[in-house]
Structure formats: C-alpha cells, structure tokens
C-alpha cells in the first residue's frame, strides 16, 4: 500500500464542481492499493499515519501527530502513485490494484480511519477529482507498507 501525506492548513476535494470532502488543518492522504494488499495492511498503514509525528509542538519541533493536534484527515484514492516510469515516456499503472480491490480497500480505509479519529473526509473512488490544498511547511511524506 502506498500513501503520500501532505500536511495542510486546509484541503478539499471536488467532483463535478461539488465539494465531496473538506478539512481544515490536518493531513491530506493520497492512497493507492496494490494487488497483494489487504485490510490488515491498510489498517497498519492508517495506524502509522495517525501516530506519525509531523506537526510542530510548542518548541517548533515535529513532535505531534494529527491525533495530538485533533487535525482533520482527508483520504483520497490515487492509483497513479503506483506508476512505473522506467519504460518509455508513458507510465504504466499495472502495479496498482484492480479497481474492485482498490475500491474495497479505499472504503475500508475510510471506515477504519473514522473509527479511530474524529474528523475524516474522503474523495470519490474512481471519479475525476480536483484536489485543492494549502500545503503547510511544506511537509510531504511518502509512505509504503508491505
């Protein structure tokens, strides 16, 4: 499972001009399932995301998690994180999970995150989404769970 975390001051995702998910300060999580991923791996990744200390404490050090800050979590599916650019000039996305598995794991990720954190929003799986964000820092952290 692949995730790209962006610490944000605010973020929202739109589908066909309508906002489907929005948070204030917190984390935008771009999430990609791979063919061998399962719910247990998804939960392991989300547990790490919720505890990752990338928010500043009173001394200005990255020492607080999104849970410590009561920040929002906006989880957006993004199969393009599995892009293989090693061949020609057109990326291959064959390393991404098939759509049915990707949808199942994305929906599980949202449900699991909501069961463990106060403010969780999402995008719309498979939709043409526009993601708007104000990156804070900027702080962008790539993650991969195997």
C-alpha positions in Angstrom: 0.0 0.0 0.0 1.3 3.4 -0.9 0.4 6.7 0.6 1.6 10.3 0.1 0.9 12.5 3.1 0.7 16.3 2.9 0.4 18.4 6.0 -2.2 21.0 5.1 -3.7 24.2 6.5 -6.8 23.2 4.6 -7.8 20.8 1.8 -10.9 19.9 -0.1 -11.8 17.6 -3.0 -14.4 18.3 -5.6 -16.2 16.1 -8.1 -18.2 17.8 -10.9 -17.9 21.2 -9.2 -19.3 19.9 -5.9 -17.2 19.6 -2.7 -17.3 16.0 -1.5 -14.7 16.2 1.3 -13.1 19.1 3.2 -10.8 19.5 6.2 -9.1 22.4 8.0 -5.6 21.9 9.4 -4.5 18.2 9.2 -3.3 15.7 6.7 -4.2 15.0 3.0 -3.6 11.3 2.4 -3.3 10.2 -1.2 -3.8 6.4 -1.1 -3.0 3.7 -3.6 -3.7 0.0 -3.1 -1.5 -2.6 -4.8 -2.6 -6.1 -5.9 -1.3 -8.0 -2.8 -2.7 -5.5 -0.3 -5.5 -6.4 2.2 -7.5 -4.9 5.0 -4.9 -5.7 7.7 -2.1 -3.9 5.8 -4.5 -0.9 5.2 -5.1 -0.7 9.0 -1.4 -0.9 9.7 -0.7 2.0 7.4 -3.5 4.1 8.8 -2.3 3.4 12.4 1.1 4.7 11.4 -0.4 7.8 9.6 -2.5 8.7 12.7 0.6 8.4 15.0 3.2 10.0 12.7 4.7 13.0 14.5 4.9 15.6 11.8 3.1 18.5 13.4 5.0 21.1 15.4 4.9 21.3 19.2 5.3 24.4 21.3 9.1 24.4 20.7 8.6 24.2 16.9 9.8 20.6 16.6 7.9 18.0 14.7 6.7 16.1 17.7 2.9 15.9 17.5 0.6 13.6 15.5 -2.6 14.5 13.7 -4.4 12.9 16.6 -2.4 15.0 19.1 -3.5 18.1 17.2 -7.1 17.0 16.6 -6.4 17.7 12.9 -8.5 16.5 10.0 -7.8 13.6 7.7 -8.8 13.8 4.0 -8.2 10.5 2.3 -8.2 10.5 -1.5 -7.7 7.4 -3.7 -4.9 7.8 -6.2 -3.9 4.8 -8.3 -1.2 6.8 -10.1 1.0 6.5 -7.0 1.8 3.0 -8.4 3.2 4.5 -11.6 6.2 2.7 -13.2 8.1 5.3 -15.2 11.1 3.0 -16.0 10.0 2.1 -19.5 9.1 4.7 -22.1 7.5 8.1 -21.7 4.1 6.8 -20.8 3.8 5.5 -17.2 2.5 2.0 -16.6 -0.1 1.6 -13.8 -0.1 -2.2 -13.8 1.3 -2.2 -10.2 -1.9 -0.6 -8.9 -4.6 -2.9 -7.5 -7.5 -3.9 -9.8 -10.5 -1.5 -9.4 -12.6 -3.8 -7.3 -9.8 -4.4 -4.8 -8.9 -0.7 -4.8 -12.4 0.4 -4.1 -12.8 -2.2 -1.3 -9.6 -1.1 0.4 -10.3 2.6 0.0 -13.7 2.2 1.6 -12.2 0.1 4.3 -9.6 2.8 4.9 -12.3 5.5 5.3 -14.3 3.3 7.7 -11.2 2.3 9.7 -10.0 5.9 10.0 -13.4 7.1 11.0 -13.5 4.5 13.8 -10.2 5.8 15.2 -10.2 9.6 14.5 -12.6 12.4 14.9 -12.5 14.3 11.6 -12.2 12.1 8.5 -13.3 13.1 5.0 -12.9 11.4 1.6 -13.0 11.7 -2.1 -15.0 9.6 -4.5 -13.3 6.4 -5.7 -12.8 6.3 -9.5 -14.1 9.9 -10.0 -12.3 12.7 -11.8 -11.5 14.7 -8.7 -10.0 18.1 -8.2 -8.0 18.4 -5.0 -7.3 21.8 -3.6 -4.9 22.3 -0.7 -2.8 24.7 1.1 0.4 22.8 2.0 1.7 23.6 5.4 5.5 23.8 5.6 5.5 22.3 3.0 5.7 18.9 4.6 5.2 16.0 2.2 5.9 12.4 3.4 5.9 9.3 1.1 4.9 6.0 2.8 4.9 2.4 1.6 3.6 -0.5 3.6 4.4 -4.1 2.6 
